């Protein structure tokens, strides 16, 4: 397992972590009640000292970030409720208060890995036979907190890949201040969580079929004010309603700046320690309209939770998933419906690949195991490495297998186009393995990808090396299909 598979063609692109790429992140003191004390100390400064201090901060950091003052003011707004007085605050003091509750975060200082790749929504102005693509990567920084970052590039007619220049500066995508929710879906999700009770019904009932987070807060406050009795169960329901709302949120990016400038950073309770291993897919609906989705793993420091992104790469809606199939890691959506239903690959038992269908992309039930570990390089576990790729021969799925000494390798299986529960082909030997040159890294002996792109008869496969850096390889589709063992 130390030789490179002859099917594979390696390029010369390597994407490595860059600790100089930093974002401005809100700094929350622990315990939170320290916030009032800190604000009090800042407010004790004479105005001249405030002006001198904030000028020094802006001079130091404005070249490292765009819109520095805008970010500082937004962080001021997030803590102004802790003020002990209601006196008028000067613009300089607002900025300085915001600065004390801000930190630089090197979001990709540790690792840049587990990529996925999809065609760019904009394919204009390209040479014949070329495709513009978007590559997502898992970026990991201090505290092992993971976020999503992007690269864009072009693959020419012969699948030679070039990447666009990377923005030196970076920023966290802006949250939509008043996201909206579908009442029916929200109610169903509450019921799935076990909170279909009198309290939740009383809060949700007055809301419109589509409601905003502001309206939800108003309904919660109105019920609490008008209630003569507020039990511990009501408090728990109150917290879970808000947990669900904050776990379904939206962030937006500006097209004025390159996509590589923007970082999708953890923002909800379910993902506060990481947005991990996003598997993006270009999804074509039955009416030929196109949407982009990504499944990812939300991590709160204790538990993992599969979630969904819906995006046009201008806004990103983070969506909770429900149902008995929503567990473990590595869910991957098929790029179209099959038999009128959404289809997803998943892994419920930590070692096998399952298939699950759904009428509603938010709810997933009754997974069926379709692939078990078979070969020695995957005896520990097998899972998908991104969304299936449709070919004339069937659904091609890159897989990961775990063998001795926790070595991760990348393989492939072929599923029937009409009935993906049927495995019709499988690589006996892995396509990509850890080599001696790239065994060392944040997590040794791992090669891994979250998706590939089929272009002009070749698969473009970006993949990670030892959970540290990323490279790109290609493989001829016909040669790969010919190498599959017929099941």
C-alpha positions in Angstrom: 0.0 0.0 0.0 2.9 2.4 -0.6 2.8 2.6 -4.4 0.7 5.0 -6.4 -2.0 3.4 -8.6 -0.9 3.6 -12.3 -4.5 4.8 -13.2 -3.8 8.1 -11.4 -2.2 11.2 -12.9 -0.8 13.6 -10.3 -0.6 17.4 -10.9 1.7 19.8 -9.3 -0.8 21.7 -7.2 -0.5 21.7 -3.4 -2.6 23.8 -1.2 -1.0 24.3 2.2 -2.2 26.0 5.4 -1.4 29.7 5.6 -1.3 31.2 9.1 -1.2 34.7 7.7 -4.8 34.4 6.5 -6.8 35.7 9.4 -10.4 36.8 10.1 -11.9 39.1 12.7 -13.9 37.0 15.1 -16.1 38.1 18.0 -14.4 37.4 21.3 -16.7 36.3 24.1 -15.3 36.3 27.6 -15.8 33.4 29.9 -17.7 33.7 32.1 -19.9 36.1 30.1 -20.7 38.3 33.0 -17.1 39.7 32.7 -18.4 41.7 29.7 -20.0 44.4 31.9 -16.7 44.8 33.9 -14.7 45.2 30.7 -17.1 47.7 29.2 -17.0 49.6 32.5 -13.2 49.9 32.4 -13.3 51.2 28.8 -16.0 53.7 29.7 -13.7 55.0 32.5 -11.2 56.2 29.9 -11.2 59.9 29.0 -12.3 60.6 25.4 -8.8 61.6 24.3 -7.5 58.2 25.5 -10.3 56.4 23.7 -9.5 58.3 20.4 -5.8 57.6 20.7 -6.3 53.9 21.4 -8.7 53.2 18.6 -6.5 55.1 16.1 -3.7 52.9 17.1 -5.8 49.8 16.6 -7.1 50.9 13.2 -3.5 51.8 12.1 -2.3 48.3 13.1 -5.0 46.2 11.6 -6.7 48.1 8.7 -4.2 46.8 6.2 -4.8 43.2 7.4 -8.5 43.4 6.9 -11.1 45.1 4.8 -14.1 46.8 6.5 -12.3 46.7 9.9 -14.5 49.5 11.4 -17.6 47.8 10.1 -16.7 44.6 12.0 -15.8 46.4 15.2 -19.1 48.3 15.2 -21.0 45.0 14.7 -19.2 43.5 17.7 -20.0 46.6 19.7 -23.7 46.1 18.9 -23.5 42.5 20.1 -22.4 43.6 23.6 -24.1 47.0 24.2 -26.9 45.3 26.1 -24.4 44.8 28.9 -24.0 48.6 29.5 -24.8 49.6 33.1 -25.7 53.2 31.9 -27.6 54.6 29.0 -25.4 57.6 28.3 -24.6 58.6 24.7 -21.6 56.7 23.4 -19.2 58.4 20.9 -18.3 56.8 17.6 -14.7 56.3 18.8 -15.8 54.6 22.0 -18.1 52.3 20.1 -15.2 51.2 17.9 -12.9 50.7 20.9 -15.5 48.6 22.8 -15.9 46.5 19.7 -12.2 46.1 19.4 -11.9 44.6 22.9 -14.5 42.0 22.0 -12.7 41.1 18.7 -9.8 38.7 18.0 -7.9 37.7 15.0 -8.3 34.0 14.2 -6.0 32.2 11.8 -8.7 30.0 10.4 -6.4 27.8 8.2 -3.3 27.8 10.4 -3.4 24.1 11.2 -4.9 22.4 8.1 -6.4 22.9 4.7 -8.0 19.6 3.7 -11.0 17.4 2.8 -11.9 19.2 -0.4 -15.0 18.9 -2.6 -15.4 20.4 -6.1 -18.4 21.4 -8.3 -18.9 23.3 -11.6 -19.1 27.1 -11.0 -22.6 28.6 -11.6 -20.9 31.0 -14.1 -19.5 29.3 -17.1 -19.2 32.3 -19.4 -16.1 33.5 -21.2 -14.3 30.2 -21.2 -12.2 28.6 -23.9 -13.9 25.7 -25.7 -13.9 22.5 -23.6 -13.0 24.2 -20.4 -14.9 24.3 -17.1 -14.8 26.8 -14.3 -15.1 25.2 -10.8 -15.5 26.0 -7.1 -13.5 23.9 -4.6 -14.5 23.9 -1.0 -12.0 23.0 1.7 -12.1 22.3 5.4 -9.9 24.9 7.1 -8.8 24.3 10.7 -7.3 26.7 13.1 -6.8 27.3 16.8 -8.7 25.0 19.1 -9.4 22.6 16.2 -12.2 24.8 15.0 -13.1 24.0 11.4 -14.8 26.3 8.8 -15.3 26.3 5.1 -13.1 28.2 2.7 -13.1 28.3 -1.1 -10.9 28.3 -4.2 -11.9 28.8 -7.8 -10.2 27.7 -10.9 -10.4 26.3 -14.4 -9.9 22.9 -15.9 -9.1 23.1 -19.6 -10.1 20.7 -22.4 -7.4 18.2 -21.4 -8.2 18.6 -17.7 -5.1 20.7 -16.8 -6.1 22.5 -13.7 -5.2 26.1 -12.8 -6.3 28.0 -9.7 -7.3 31.6 -9.4 -5.2 33.8 -7.2 -6.2 33.6 -3.5 -7.4 36.6 -1.7 -4.7 37.6 0.9 -7.4 39.1 3.1 -10.3 37.1 4.5 -13.6 37.7 6.3 -16.4 35.7 7.9 -19.5 35.7 5.8 -22.2 38.0 7.1 -25.2 36.6 8.9 -28.6 37.5 7.7 -30.0 39.6 10.5 -33.6 38.3 10.4 -33.8 34.8 8.7 -37.1 33.3 7.9 -38.6 29.9 8.6 -41.2 27.7 7.1 -43.8 27.1 9.8 -44.8 23.6 8.7 -41.2 22.4 8.4 -40.2 24.1 11.7 -43.2 22.4 13.5 -42.3 19.0 12.1 -38.7 19.4 13.2 -39.8 20.3 16.8 -41.9 17.2 16.8 -38.9 15.1 15.7 -37.0 16.6 18.6 -39.7 15.5 21.0 -41.1 19.1 21.7 -44.5 18.9 20.2 -46.1 20.1 23.4 -48.6 22.8 24.6 -45.8 25.4 25.1 -44.4 25.0 21.5 -47.9 24.9 20.0 -48.9 28.1 21.8 -45.8 29.9 20.6 -45.9 28.7 17.0 -49.6 28.9 16.4 -49.9 32.7 16.1 -47.0 32.9 13.5 -47.6 33.2 9.8 -46.8 30.3 7.4 -43.4 32.0 6.9 -42.0 33.8 9.9 -38.7 35.5 10.9 -36.5 35.1 14.0 -37.7 38.5 15.2 -41.3 37.3 15.1 -40.4 34.1 16.9 -38.8 36.1 19.7 -41.9 38.3 19.9 -44.2 35.3 20.2 -42.0 33.7 22.8 -41.9 36.9 24.9 -45.6 37.4 24.5 -46.4 33.9 25.7 -44.1 34.2 28.7 -45.5 37.6 29.7 -49.0 36.4 29.5 -48.4 33.0 31.2 -49.4 32.6 34.8 -47.3 29.5 35.0 -43.8 28.8 33.5 -42.6 25.4 34.3 -39.1 23.8 33.9 -40.5 21.9 30.9 -41.6 25.2 29.4 -38.1 26.6 29.9 -36.6 23.6 28.2 -39.0 23.9 25.3 -38.2 27.6 25.1 -34.5 26.8 24.8 -35.0 24.1 22.3 -37.2 26.3 20.0 -34.4 28.9 20.0 -31.7 26.2 19.5 -33.6 25.0 16.4 -34.0 28.5 15.1 -30.4 29.4 15.6 -29.3 26.1 14.0 -31.1 27.1 10.8 -29.6 30.3 9.7 -28.3 32.1 6.6 -25.0 33.9 5.8 -24.4 36.1 2.7 -21.3 37.1 0.7 -20.7 40.0 -1.6 -19.9 39.4 -5.2 -17.6 42.5 -5.1 -15.0 40.3 -3.5 -13.6 36.9 -4.7 -15.1 33.8 -3.2 -11.7 32.9 -1.7 -12.1 36.0 0.5 -15.1 34.6 2.3 -15.1 32.0 5.2 -18.2 30.1 6.3 -17.5 30.1 10.1 -19.4 28.2 12.8 -22.3 30.3 14.0 -25.0 27.9 15.5 -25.1 26.0 18.8 -24.8 22.7 17.0 -21.6 23.6 15.1 -19.8 26.0 17.5 -16.6 23.8 17.4 -16.7 23.1 13.7 -18.2 22.8 10.2 -16.6 19.7 9.0 -16.2 17.8 5.7 -18.7 19.6 3.4 -19.7 17.6 0.4 -21.0 20.0 -2.2 -23.1 18.8 -5.1 -24.7 20.5 -8.2 -28.3 19.3 -8.0 -30.6 19.3 -11.0 -34.3 19.2 -10.3 -36.9 17.4 -12.4 -37.7 20.7 -14.1 -34.0 21.1 -15.0 -33.5 24.0 -12.5 -30.2 23.9 -10.7 -29.5 24.2 -7.0 -26.3 23.6 -5.0 -26.3 21.7 -1.8 -23.7 20.5 0.6 -24.0 18.0 3.5 -21.6 18.6 6.4 -21.0 17.5 9.9 -21.8 20.0 12.7 -19.7 19.6 15.8 -20.5 21.3 19.1 -17.5 19.9 21.0 -19.3 16.9 22.3 -21.7 15.6 19.6 -21.8 15.4 15.8 -24.8 16.2 13.7 -25.3 15.9 9.9 -26.6 19.1 8.4 -27.3 20.6 5.0 -26.3 23.8 3.1 -28.4 25.2 0.3 -26.5 27.8 -1.7 -26.0 29.8 -4.9 -22.6 30.8 -3.6 -24.0 34.2 -2.7 -26.1 33.1 0.2 -25.7 30.0 2.3 -28.6 28.5 4.2 -27.6 26.2 7.0 -30.4 23.6 7.6 -31.0 21.0 10.2 -31.9 17.5 9.1 -34.2 15.1 10.8 -35.2 11.4 10.8 -33.7 8.1 12.0 -31.2 8.2 9.2 -29.6 11.4 10.5 -26.7 10.1 12.5 -23.0 9.5 12.2 -20.9 11.2 9.5 -20.5 11.3 5.8 -23.9 11.9 4.2 -23.7 12.6 0.5 -26.6 13.7 -1.7 -27.2 12.3 -5.2 -27.1 15.0 -7.9 -30.7 14.4 -9.0 -33.8 12.6 -7.8 -34.2 8.9 -8.4 -37.7 7.6 -8.9 -39.1 11.0 -7.9 -37.3 11.0 -4.5 -34.2 12.6 -3.1 -31.5 10.0 -2.5 -28.5 10.1 -0.1 -25.6 7.9 0.9 -24.9 7.7 4.6 -23.2 5.6 7.3 -25.3 4.6 10.3 -23.1 1.9 11.8 -19.7 3.6 11.6 -18.4 1.0 9.1 -20.8 0.5 6.1 -22.4 2.5 3.4 -26.2 2.9 3.5 -28.7 4.3 1.0 -31.7 6.3 2.0 -34.6 8.0 0.1 -36.9 10.9 1.0 -39.8 12.9 -0.4 -38.6 15.9 1.7 -35.0 16.9 1.8 -35.3 17.9 5.4 -36.4 14.4 6.7 -34.7 11.0 6.2 -35.9 7.6 7.3 -35.3 3.9 6.9 -31.7 3.6 5.6 -30.7 0.4 3.9 -27.1 -1.0 4.0 -25.7 -1.5 0.5 -21.9 -1.9 1.0 -19.9 -3.6 3.8 -16.1 -3.7 4.2 -14.8 -6.4 2.0 -11.1 -6.0 1.3 -8.2 -5.8 3.8 -7.6 -2.1 3.2 -11.2 -1.3 4.3 -11.7 -3.9 7.1 -12.1 -1.2 9.7 -14.7 0.8 7.8 -15.9 2.0 4.5 -17.7 5.2 3.6 -18.4 7.6 0.7 -15.9 10.3 -0.5 -18.6 12.6 -1.8 -21.7 12.6 -3.9 -22.1 10.0 -6.6 -21.1 10.9 -10.2 -23.6 9.8 -12.9 -22.0 7.9 -15.8 -23.5 5.9 -18.6 -22.3 2.8 -16.8 -23.9 3.7 -13.4 -23.4 5.9 -10.4 -19.6 6.1 -9.6 -18.9 6.6 -6.0 -15.4 7.3 -4.6 -15.1 5.6 -1.2 -12.7 5.7 1.7 -11.5 2.6 3.4 -9.7 2.3 6.7 -7.1 -0.5 7.1 -4.2 -1.5 9.5 -2.6 1.3 11.5 -5.7 3.5 10.6 -4.5 4.0 7.1 -7.2 5.7 5.0 -7.3 4.9 1.3 -9.6 6.0 -1.5 -11.4 3.4 -3.6 -14.4 3.3 -5.9 -17.7 1.4 -6.4 -20.3 1.5 -9.2 -24.0 1.5 -8.4 -26.9 0.7 -10.8 -28.3 3.9 -12.3 -32.0 2.9 -11.9 -31.5 1.1 -8.6 -28.5 2.4 -6.6 -29.0 -0.2 -3.9 -27.3 -2.7 -6.4 -23.5 -2.6 -6.4 -22.3 -3.6 -9.9 -18.6 -2.9 -9.6 -15.9 -2.4 -7.1 -12.1 -1.7 -7.0 -10.3 -4.6 -5.4 -7.2 -2.4 -4.8 -7.4 1.3 -3.7 -7.1 4.1 -6.2 -5.2 6.4 -3.9 -3.1 5.4 -0.8 -0.9 7.1 1.8 2.6 7.2 0.4 5.9 7.5 2.3 6.3 11.1 1.1 3.0 12.3 2.6 2.4 10.1 5.6 3.2 12.8 8.1 0.7 15.5 9.0 -1.9 16.6 11.5 -3.5 13.1 11.2 -0.9 10.7 9.7 -1.6 8.0 7.0 -4.8 9.6 5.7 -5.9 10.4 2.1 -9.4 11.7 1.8 -11.7 13.7 -0.5 -15.3 15.0 -0.2 -16.0 15.0 -3.9 -14.7 14.9 -7.5 -15.6 16.4 -10.9 -16.2 14.6 -14.2 -14.9 16.6 -17.1 -14.2 15.5 -20.7 -14.0 11.9 -19.7 -11.8 12.3 -16.8 -12.3 12.6 -13.0 -10.7 15.5 -11.3 -10.0 14.4 -7.8 -8.8 17.0 -5.2 -7.8 15.1 -2.1 -6.2 15.7 1.3 -2.9 14.4 2.5 -2.7 13.4 6.2 -5.4 16.0 7.2 -2.9 18.8 6.5 -2.7 19.9 2.9 -4.5 19.2 -0.4 -3.4 18.2 -3.9 -5.2 17.3 -7.2 -5.1 14.2 -9.4 -7.0 13.0 -12.5 -8.0 9.6 -13.7 -9.4 8.5 -17.0 -13.0 7.4 -16.5 -12.9 4.5 -19.0 -9.7 3.1 -17.4 -11.2 3.4 -13.9 -14.5 1.7 -15.0 -12.5 -1.1 -16.7 -10.5 -1.7 -13.5 -13.7 -2.3 -11.5 -14.3 -5.9 -10.4 -17.8 -6.9 -11.5 -19.9 -7.8 -8.5 
